[in-house]
Amino acid sequence: QVQLVESGGGLVQPGGSLRLSCAVSGITFSNADMDWYRQAPGKQRELVAHITSGGRTNYADFVKGRFTISRDNARNTVYLQMNSLKPEDTAVYYCHTQGALRLRDYWGQGTQVTVSS
């Protein structure tokens, strides 16, 4: 059974930082590309950051220079370090993968990030 479990969300003031974690089980993590998505109320889910199995990264323009995605294959965990947070970053953040064979989509349950003073 594939499981993606996010943690690390919360309430933070504008300009603050948070680090999200996603613990993955049930797949060969080291061979899988991983993503972070987010969904704000009334908006579509959007891709935030992507990391390949080899560690190459890509970011949405709206987070470039502020967010960093990384992975620890020994811990089967992917991270999203979020700095200089803005109110418009408020959303539920989801971890996603298609696994090593890219046969289907797997999603975590999401973690709420709220940026507000």
C-alpha positions as CSV (number, residue, x, y, z in Angstrom):
1,Q,0.0,0.0,0.0
2,V,1.4,3.3,-1.1
3,Q,1.3,6.1,1.6
4,L,2.4,9.7,1.4
5,V,2.1,11.5,4.7
6,E,2.7,15.3,4.8
7,S,3.6,17.3,7.9
8,G,4.9,20.7,8.9
9,G,2.1,23.0,7.9
10,G,0.8,25.7,10.2
11,L,0.2,29.4,10.7
12,V,3.1,31.8,9.9
13,Q,3.4,35.5,9.6
14,P,4.3,37.1,6.2
15,G,8.1,36.8,5.7
16,G,8.3,33.7,7.8
17,S,9.4,30.2,7.0
18,L,8.1,26.7,7.2
19,R,9.5,23.3,6.2
20,L,7.1,20.7,4.9
21,S,7.9,17.0,5.0
22,C,6.4,14.1,3.1
23,A,7.2,10.6,4.3
24,V,6.7,8.0,1.6
25,S,6.2,4.2,1.8
26,G,5.1,1.4,-0.5
27,I,7.2,2.5,-3.5
28,T,10.8,2.4,-4.5
29,F,11.3,6.0,-3.4
30,S,14.8,6.5,-4.7
31,N,13.6,5.7,-8.3
32,A,10.5,8.0,-8.1
33,D,10.2,11.7,-9.1
34,M,8.4,13.7,-6.5
35,D,6.3,16.9,-6.5
36,W,4.7,19.4,-4.2
37,Y,1.4,20.9,-5.3
38,R,-0.9,23.4,-3.6
39,Q,-4.6,24.3,-3.8
40,A,-6.0,27.5,-2.4
41,P,-9.7,27.9,-1.7
42,G,-11.7,28.3,-5.0
43,K,-8.6,27.7,-7.1
44,Q,-7.3,24.7,-9.1
45,R,-4.5,22.6,-7.7
46,E,-1.1,23.9,-9.1
47,L,2.4,22.5,-9.3
48,V,4.8,24.2,-6.9
49,A,8.0,22.2,-7.2
50,H,9.4,19.0,-8.7
51,I,12.4,16.9,-8.0
52,T,13.6,14.0,-10.1
53,S,14.9,10.7,-8.8
54,G,18.4,12.0,-9.7
55,G,17.9,15.3,-7.7
56,R,17.2,17.8,-10.5
57,T,14.7,20.4,-9.5
58,N,12.1,22.6,-11.1
59,Y,9.9,25.4,-9.6
60,A,6.9,27.3,-10.5
61,D,7.7,30.9,-11.2
62,F,5.8,32.2,-8.3
63,V,8.1,30.4,-5.8
64,K,11.4,30.6,-7.5
65,G,14.1,32.0,-5.1
66,R,11.9,31.4,-2.1
67,F,11.1,27.7,-1.9
68,T,13.5,24.7,-2.1
69,I,12.5,21.1,-2.7
70,S,14.9,18.4,-1.6
71,R,14.8,14.7,-0.9
72,D,16.5,12.2,1.5
73,N,16.4,8.8,0.0
74,A,17.7,7.2,3.2
75,R,14.6,8.4,5.0
76,N,12.1,8.1,2.0
77,T,11.2,11.7,2.6
78,V,10.8,14.8,0.4
79,Y,10.9,18.3,1.8
80,L,9.7,21.7,0.8
81,Q,11.6,24.6,2.5
82,M,9.5,27.7,2.2
83,N,11.0,31.1,3.0
84,S,9.8,34.7,2.6
85,L,6.2,33.4,2.8
86,K,3.4,35.6,1.4
87,P,-0.3,35.7,2.2
88,E,-0.9,34.3,-1.4
89,D,1.1,31.2,-0.4
90,T,-1.9,30.2,1.8
91,A,-3.1,26.9,0.6
92,V,-3.3,23.2,1.3
93,Y,0.0,21.6,0.2
94,Y,0.1,18.1,-1.3
95,C,2.8,15.7,-1.9
96,H,2.5,13.7,-5.2
97,T,4.3,11.0,-7.1
98,Q,3.5,8.6,-9.9
99,G,6.0,6.1,-8.5
100,A,9.0,4.6,-10.3
101,L,7.0,3.1,-13.1
102,R,4.6,6.1,-13.5
103,L,1.6,3.9,-13.6
104,R,-0.8,6.1,-11.5
105,D,-1.0,9.1,-9.3
106,Y,-0.5,9.0,-5.6
107,W,-1.4,11.9,-3.3
108,G,-0.9,12.7,0.3
109,Q,-3.8,14.0,2.5
110,G,-2.4,17.5,2.4
111,T,-1.2,19.9,5.0
112,Q,-2.6,23.4,5.6
113,V,-0.3,26.4,5.3
114,T,-1.7,29.8,6.3
115,V,0.3,33.0,6.0
116,S,-1.3,35.8,7.9
117,S,-0.5,38.5,10.4
